Amino acid sequence: MKYRKFGSKGPEISEIGFGAWAIGGSWGEQSDKDSLEALDIALGKGVNFIDTAAGYGNGRSERIIGEFLKNRAEKVYVCTKTPPAPGKWPPSPYCRIEERYSEKYLRENVEERMKNLQVESLDVLLLHTWTRAWNDNPKALEILQKMKSEGLIKQVGISTPEHDQNCVIQLMRDGMVDVLQVIYNIFEQEPAAQLFPVALETGTGIIVRVAFDEGVLTGKYKGNETFGPDDFRSNYYAGDRLERGVRRTEAIKKEFKDSGFSMPELALKFALSHEAVSTVIPGIRNKQQALMNTLISEIPELSENQMLRLREHSWNRGFWYGGK
């Protein structure tokens, strides 16, 4: 396992982290036995960074992680996320930050995160979404920075809203965030334009999520899969989104069939390729996925030519049905 600096002031963390959404639920049935085996294998392979959230099974993911880690000797950094108080998701430009992220709400929520994880201080606390409308009055981040000075949190930041990831650039420059969690993959390459360069300038740690584009970039889907009503993917792949994602993935497979890289390897190596990236957090729900994903840190990097070719597969989905 290779390790990278988590921003200019953060610790060294594994470049492959453990995405713990599925162990909390929302991705089909999940047994605690599988979750614990996956965590054990991942840590045994050198993973020292786990990403979770309040919303992953209404705290279930956090509780599993907290119970698992209390008997482990090694230092593992856990990033968790707090959602805004009930209302529109993502917040609209008309939402008031004082109502969605009040100090009372944030303090109670942080206390709950610590209780679930069985810790007295959070390694990383991210606001689970944001709106550009709050950039000039980022009171919630000021509260989190205050809580950091009190020793309750070590690093604070935001998990970016997928429709407007660049809204955090001003916050980086204003010194309001220590770390960010962003979507970056073969299809979604926009962060490389400005967000990543500014992260390097400001020493902001970057966690990459959705490196597999919620599974399609693993190459495992055929395009005709159906998902249960409680499965996140039933909504994410609504309409013909899965079919179109599979078609584009198959084109990558065909182009790189003689490269020696599988689709999961191409996807994770691409996400790790930018120097601003601290860690990539593929979802891991069983021991097989733990073994496969952690092994990717050990294989050779993509060549410059391969990277240039993968850049051509960027998919601007702001224009959903243009050039189907």
Secondary structure, DSSP 8 states (H G I E B T S, - for coil): --EEESSSSS-EEESB-EE-STTTSSSS---HHHHHHHHHHHHHTT--EEE--TTTTTTHHHHHHHHHHTT--S--EEEEEE--SSS-SS--TT--HHHHS-HHHHHHHHHHHHHHHT-SSEEEEEES---GGGTTS-HHHHHHHHHHHTTSEEEEEEE--TT-GGGGHHHHHTT--SEEEEE-SSS--GGGTTHHHHHHHHT-EEEEE-TTTTTGGGT---S-----TTSHHHHHTTTTHHHHHHHHHHHHHHHTTTSS--HHHHHHHHHH-STT--EE--B--SHHHHHHHHHGGGS----HHHHHHHHTT---TTSTTTT-
